[in-house]
Amino acid sequence: MSNPSRLCIPPRDLVPHPPARPPSCATVAALLDHLVAFLSERSAPRLTRLLENVMVERSLWPVHVVLGADAAVADLAHAAVAAYIAEGRRPPLPADANDVDAAARFELHLSKYSLDALNPDEKVLDLGSRNFFICARRF
């Protein structure tokens, strides 16, 4: 039979502790204030490169272009046309025999439904979009 002098007592680590008190609203508010102050003191990381997606008219998928953060819309158009030609995409862009700058014949839009072309001198970072549409100029 069982020996009454040998009682099974669980170790202290296995004894359930009473649940901890939840923090008060004032404690939570103070922690959040410290967190907000800490995050507002940190400077935002400066962008150095931008990955842009440029959909070329009549093409099946966009051209991916990496530009510097200070690039203008004209730089994006030049880079997108150069990448499209370098990759040998189909359909080929219309060629002009006496035109040296192929990108000058194209204009950049925010979407294919936008009628207004973007200003070539405007900064890409200020536009707030990473997706663009490029098509031939309509004269």
KEMAR-690353 format. One record per atom (N, C-alpha, C): x, y, z; residue number from 0. Coordinates in Angstrom, 1 decimal. Example, Ala and Ser with C-alpha at 12.3 -4.5 7.8 and 13.67 -1.06 7.14 Angstrom:
2
       X       Y       Z  pos
    13.2    -5.7     7.8    0
    12.3    -4.5     7.8    0
    13.2    -3.3     7.8    0
    12.8    -2.2     7.1    1
    13.7    -1.1     7.1    1
    12.9     0.0     7.9    1
This chain:
139
       X       Y       Z  pos
     0.8    -1.1     0.0    0
     0.0     0.0     0.0    0
     0.9     1.2     0.0    0
     0.2     2.3     0.1    1
     0.9     3.6     0.0    1
     1.5     4.0     1.3    1
     2.6     4.6     1.3    2
     3.3     5.1     2.5    2
     2.8     6.5     2.7    2
     2.1     6.8     3.9    3
     1.6     8.1     4.1    3
     2.7     9.1     4.3    3
     3.9     8.7     4.7    4
     5.0     9.7     4.9    4
     5.5    10.2     3.6    4
     5.2     9.6     2.5    5
     5.8    10.0     1.2    5
     4.7    10.6     0.3    5
     4.3    11.8     0.7    6
     3.3    12.6    -0.1    6
     3.9    13.2    -1.3    6
     3.2    13.2    -2.4    7
     3.7    13.8    -3.6    7
     3.4    15.3    -3.6    7
     4.4    16.1    -3.5    8
     4.3    17.6    -3.5    8
     4.9    18.1    -4.8    8
     4.1    18.8    -5.6    9
     4.7    19.3    -6.9    9
     5.7    20.4    -6.6    9
     6.8    20.4    -7.4   10
     7.8    21.5    -7.3   10
     7.1    22.9    -7.5   10
     7.8    23.9    -7.0   11
     7.3    25.3    -7.0   11
     7.1    25.8    -8.4   11
     7.9    25.3    -9.4   12
     7.8    25.8   -10.8   12
     6.5    25.3   -11.4   12
     6.0    24.2   -11.0   13
     4.8    23.6   -11.6   13
     3.5    24.1   -10.9   13
     3.6    24.8    -9.8   14
     2.4    25.3    -9.1   14
     1.9    26.5    -9.9   14
     0.6    26.5   -10.3   15
     0.1    27.7   -11.1   15
     0.1    28.9   -10.2   15
     0.6    30.0   -10.9   16
     0.6    31.3   -10.2   16
    -0.7    32.0   -10.5   16
    -1.0    32.9    -9.7   17
    -2.2    33.7   -10.0   17
    -1.9    34.6   -11.2   17
    -2.9    34.9   -12.0   18
    -2.7    35.7   -13.2   18
    -2.2    37.1   -12.9   18
    -1.3    37.6   -13.7   19
    -0.7    38.9   -13.4   19
    -1.8    40.0   -13.7   19
    -1.7    41.1   -13.0   20
    -2.7    42.1   -13.3   20
    -2.4    42.8   -14.6   20
    -3.5    43.1   -15.4   21
    -3.2    43.8   -16.6   21
    -2.8    45.2   -16.3   21
    -2.0    45.8   -17.2   22
    -1.5    47.1   -17.0   22
    -2.6    48.1   -17.0   22
    -2.5    49.1   -16.3   23
    -3.6    50.1   -16.2   23
    -3.6    51.0   -17.5   23
    -4.6    51.7   -17.7   24
    -4.7    52.5   -18.9   24
    -3.6    53.6   -18.9   24
    -3.3    54.1   -17.7   25
    -2.3    55.2   -17.7   25
    -0.9    54.6   -18.0   25
    -0.7    53.4   -17.6   26
     0.6    52.8   -18.0   26
     0.7    52.6   -19.5   26
    -0.3    52.1   -20.1   27
    -0.4    51.9   -21.5   27
    -0.2    53.2   -22.3   27
    -0.9    54.2   -21.8   28
    -0.8    55.5   -22.5   28
     0.6    56.1   -22.4   28
     1.3    55.9   -21.2   29
     2.6    56.4   -21.0   29
     3.6    55.7   -22.0   29
     3.4    54.3   -22.1   30
     4.3    53.6   -23.0   30
     4.1    54.0   -24.4   30
     2.9    54.2   -24.8   31
     2.6    54.7   -26.2   31
     3.2    56.0   -26.5   31
     3.1    56.9   -25.5   32
     3.7    58.3   -25.6   32
     5.2    58.2   -25.8   32
     5.8    57.3   -25.1   33
     7.3    57.2   -25.2   33
     7.6    56.6   -26.6   33
     6.8    55.6   -27.1   34
     7.1    55.0   -28.4   34
     6.9    56.0   -29.5   34
     5.8    56.8   -29.4   35
     5.6    57.8   -30.4   35
     6.7    58.9   -30.4   35
     7.2    59.3   -29.2   36
     8.2    60.3   -29.2   36
     9.5    59.7   -29.7   36
     9.8    58.4   -29.5   37
    11.0    57.8   -30.0   37
    11.0    57.7   -31.5   37
     9.8    57.3   -32.0   38
     9.7    57.1   -33.5   38
     9.7    58.5   -34.2   38
     9.2    59.5   -33.6   39
     9.2    60.8   -34.2   39
    10.6    61.5   -34.2   39
    11.5    61.1   -33.3   40
    12.8    61.6   -33.2   40
    13.7    61.0   -34.2   40
    13.4    59.8   -34.6   41
    14.2    59.1   -35.7   41
    14.0    59.7   -37.0   41
    15.0    59.9   -37.8   42
    14.9    60.5   -39.1   42
    14.5    59.4   -40.0   42
    13.6    59.7   -41.0   43
    13.1    58.7   -41.9   43
    14.3    58.3   -42.9   43
    14.3    57.1   -43.2   44
    15.4    56.7   -44.2   44
    15.3    57.3   -45.5   44
    16.4    57.8   -46.1   45
    16.4    58.5   -47.3   45
    16.4    57.5   -48.5   45
    15.5    57.6   -49.4   46
    15.4    56.7   -50.5   46
    16.6    57.1   -51.5   46
    17.3    56.1   -52.0   47
    18.4    56.3   -52.9   47
    18.0    55.7   -54.3   47
    17.2    54.7   -54.3   48
    16.8    54.0   -55.6   48
    15.3    53.8   -55.6   48
    14.8    53.9   -56.8   49
    13.3    53.6   -57.0   49
    13.1    52.5   -58.1   49
    12.3    51.6   -57.8   50
    11.9    50.6   -58.8   50
    10.6    51.0   -59.4   50
    10.6    51.3   -60.7   51
     9.5    51.7   -61.4   51
     9.0    50.7   -62.4   51
     7.7    50.6   -62.6   52
     7.1    49.7   -63.5   52
     6.5    50.5   -64.6   52
     7.0    50.3   -65.9   53
     6.5    51.1   -67.0   53
     5.8    50.2   -68.0   53
     4.5    50.3   -68.2   54
     3.8    49.5   -69.2   54
     3.9    50.2   -70.5   54
     4.5    49.5   -71.5   55
     4.6    50.1   -72.8   55
     3.4    49.7   -73.7   55
     2.9    50.7   -74.5   56
     1.8    50.5   -75.3   56
     1.9    49.3   -76.2   56
     0.8    48.4   -76.2   57
     0.7    47.2   -76.9   57
     1.7    46.1   -76.4   57
     2.3    46.3   -75.3   58
     3.2    45.2   -74.7   58
     2.4    44.4   -73.7   58
     2.8    43.2   -73.5   59
     2.1    42.3   -72.6   59
     2.4    42.5   -71.1   59
     3.6    42.9   -70.8   60
     4.0    43.1   -69.4   60
     4.9    44.3   -69.2   60
     5.0    44.8   -68.0   61
     5.7    46.1   -67.8   61
     7.2    45.9   -67.9   61
     7.9    47.0   -68.1   62
     9.4    47.1   -68.1   62
     9.7    47.5   -66.6   62
    10.6    46.9   -66.0   63
    11.1    47.3   -64.7   63
    12.3    48.1   -64.8   63
    12.3    49.3   -64.2   64
    13.4    50.2   -64.3   64
    13.8    50.6   -62.9   64
    15.1    50.6   -62.6   65
    15.6    51.1   -61.3   65
    16.3    52.5   -61.6   65
    15.9    53.5   -60.9   66
    16.4    54.9   -61.1   66
    16.8    55.4   -59.8   66
    17.6    56.5   -59.8   67
    18.0    57.2   -58.6   67
    16.8    58.0   -58.1   67
    16.8    58.4   -56.9   68
    15.6    59.1   -56.3   68
    15.4    60.5   -56.8   68
    16.4    61.1   -57.4   69
    16.3    62.4   -58.0   69
    16.0    62.4   -59.5   69
    15.5    61.3   -60.0   70
    15.3    61.2   -61.5   70
    14.0    61.9   -61.9   70
    14.1    62.5   -63.1   71
    12.9    63.2   -63.6   71
    12.1    62.2   -64.5   71
    10.9    62.7   -64.9   72
    10.1    61.9   -65.8   72
    10.8    61.6   -67.1   72
    11.5    62.6   -67.7   73
    12.2    62.3   -68.9   73
    13.3    61.2   -68.8   73
    14.0    61.2   -67.6   74
    14.9    60.1   -67.3   74
    14.2    58.7   -67.3   74
    13.1    58.7   -66.7   75
    12.3    57.4   -66.6   75
    11.9    57.0   -68.1   75
    11.5    57.9   -68.9   76
    11.1    57.6   -70.2   76
    12.3    57.1   -71.0   76
    13.4    57.7   -70.9   77
    14.6    57.3   -71.6   77
    15.0    55.9   -71.1   77
    15.0    55.6   -69.8   78
    15.4    54.3   -69.3   78
    14.4    53.2   -69.7   78
    13.1    53.5   -69.7   79
    12.2    52.5   -70.1   79
    12.3    52.1   -71.6   79
    12.4    53.1   -72.4   80
    12.6    52.8   -73.9   80
    13.9    52.1   -74.1   80
    15.0    52.5   -73.4   81
    16.2    51.8   -73.6   81
    16.2    50.3   -73.1   81
    15.5    50.1   -72.0   82
    15.3    48.7   -71.5   82
    14.5    47.9   -72.4   82
    13.4    48.5   -73.0   83
    12.5    47.8   -73.9   83
    13.3    47.3   -75.1   83
    14.1    48.2   -75.7   84
    14.8    47.9   -76.9   84
    15.9    46.9   -76.6   84
    16.6    47.1   -75.4   85
    17.7    46.2   -75.1   85
    17.3    44.7   -74.8   85
    16.1    44.6   -74.3   86
    15.5    43.3   -74.0   86
    14.9    42.6   -75.2   86
    14.8    43.4   -76.3   87
    14.3    42.8   -77.6   87
    12.8    42.4   -77.4   87
    12.0    43.2   -76.8   88
    10.6    42.9   -76.6   88
     9.8    43.1   -77.8   88
     8.7    42.4   -77.8   89
     7.8    42.5   -79.0   89
     6.5    43.1   -78.5   89
     5.8    43.9   -79.3   90
     6.2    44.4   -80.6   90
     7.3    45.4   -80.6   90
     8.1    45.5   -81.6   91
     9.2    46.4   -81.6   91
     8.6    47.9   -81.7   91
     9.3    48.8   -81.1   92
     8.9    50.2   -81.1   92
     9.1    50.7   -82.5   92
     8.2    51.6   -82.9   93
     8.4    52.2   -84.3   93
     9.7    53.0   -84.4   93
    10.4    52.8   -85.5   94
    11.7    53.4   -85.6   94
    11.6    54.5   -86.6   94
    12.4    55.5   -86.4   95
    12.5    56.7   -87.3   95
    14.0    56.7   -87.7   95
    14.2    56.8   -89.0   96
    15.6    56.7   -89.6   96
    16.5    57.8   -89.1   96
    16.0    59.0   -89.0   97
    16.9    60.2   -88.7   97
    16.7    60.6   -87.2   97
    16.0    59.8   -86.4   98
    15.8    60.2   -85.0   98
    16.9    59.5   -84.2   98
    17.7    60.2   -83.5   99
    18.8    59.6   -82.6   99
    18.2    59.3   -81.3   99
    17.3    60.1   -80.7  100
    16.7    59.9   -79.4  100
    15.3    59.2   -79.5  100
    15.3    57.9   -79.3  101
    14.0    57.2   -79.5  101
    13.0    57.6   -78.4  101
    13.4    57.9   -77.3  102
    12.5    58.2   -76.2  102
    11.8    59.6   -76.4  102
    12.3    60.4   -77.2  103
    11.7    61.7   -77.5  103
    10.4    61.6   -78.2  103
    10.2    60.4   -78.8  104
     8.9    60.2   -79.5  104
     7.8    59.6   -78.6  104
     8.1    59.5   -77.3  105
     7.1    58.9   -76.4  105
     6.8    59.8   -75.3  105
     5.7    59.7   -74.7  106
     5.3    60.4   -73.5  106
     4.8    59.5   -72.4  106
     5.0    59.9   -71.2  107
     4.7    59.1   -70.0  107
     3.4    59.6   -69.4  107
     2.5    58.6   -69.0  108
     1.3    58.9   -68.3  108
     1.2    58.1   -67.0  108
     0.4    58.5   -66.1  109
     0.2    57.8   -64.8  109
    -0.5    56.5   -65.1  109
    -1.4    56.4   -66.0  110
    -2.1    55.2   -66.4  110
    -2.5    55.2   -67.8  110
    -2.9    54.1   -68.4  111
    -3.3    54.1   -69.8  111
    -4.7    54.8   -70.0  111
    -5.4    55.2   -68.9  112
    -6.6    55.9   -69.0  112
    -6.4    57.4   -68.8  112
    -5.2    57.8   -68.5  113
    -4.9    59.2   -68.3  113
    -4.7    59.9   -69.6  113
    -5.3    61.0   -69.9  114
    -5.1    61.7   -71.1  114
    -4.0    62.7   -71.1  114
    -3.7    63.2   -69.9  115
    -2.6    64.2   -69.7  115
    -1.3    63.5   -69.6  115
    -0.3    63.9   -70.4  116
     1.1    63.4   -70.3  116
     1.7    64.1   -69.1  116
     2.7    63.5   -68.5  117
     3.4    64.0   -67.4  117
     4.4    65.0   -67.8  117
     4.7    66.0   -67.0  118
     5.7    67.0   -67.3  118
     7.1    66.4   -67.3  118
     7.9    66.5   -68.4  119
     9.2    65.8   -68.4  119
    10.2    66.3   -67.3  119
    10.0    67.5   -66.8  120
    10.9    68.0   -65.8  120
    10.5    67.7   -64.4  120
     9.4    67.1   -64.2  121
     8.9    66.7   -62.8  121
     9.6    65.6   -62.3  121
     9.9    65.6   -61.0  122
    10.6    64.5   -60.3  122
     9.6    63.3   -60.1  122
    10.1    62.1   -60.4  123
     9.3    60.9   -60.3  123
     8.9    60.6   -58.8  123
     9.8    60.9   -57.9  124
     9.5    60.7   -56.5  124
     8.3    61.6   -56.0  124
     8.1    62.7   -56.6  125
     7.0    63.6   -56.2  125
     5.6    63.2   -56.8  125
     5.6    62.2   -57.7  126
     4.4    61.8   -58.3  126
     3.5    60.9   -57.5  126
     4.2    60.2   -56.6  127
     3.5    59.3   -55.6  127
     3.0    58.0   -56.3  127
     3.6    57.6   -57.4  128
     3.2    56.4   -58.0  128
     4.5    55.7   -58.5  128
     4.4    54.3   -58.6  129
     5.5    53.6   -59.1  129
     5.2    52.8   -60.4  129
     3.9    53.1   -60.9  130
     3.5    52.4   -62.1  130
     3.1    53.5   -63.1  130
     3.6    53.3   -64.3  131
     3.4    54.3   -65.4  131
     3.1    53.6   -66.7  131
     2.6    54.4   -67.6  132
     2.3    54.0   -69.0  132
     3.0    54.9   -70.0  132
     3.6    54.3   -70.9  133
     4.3    55.1   -72.0  133
     3.7    54.7   -73.3  133
     3.5    55.8   -74.1  134
     2.9    55.6   -75.4  134
     3.5    56.6   -76.4  134
     3.3    56.4   -77.7  135
     3.8    57.3   -78.7  135
     3.1    58.6   -78.6  135
     3.8    59.7   -78.9  136
     3.2    61.1   -78.8  136
     2.1    61.2   -79.9  136
     1.1    61.8   -79.5  137
     0.0    62.1   -80.4  137
     0.1    63.5   -80.9  137
     0.4    63.7   -82.1  138
     0.6    65.1   -82.7  138
    -0.6    65.6   -83.2  138
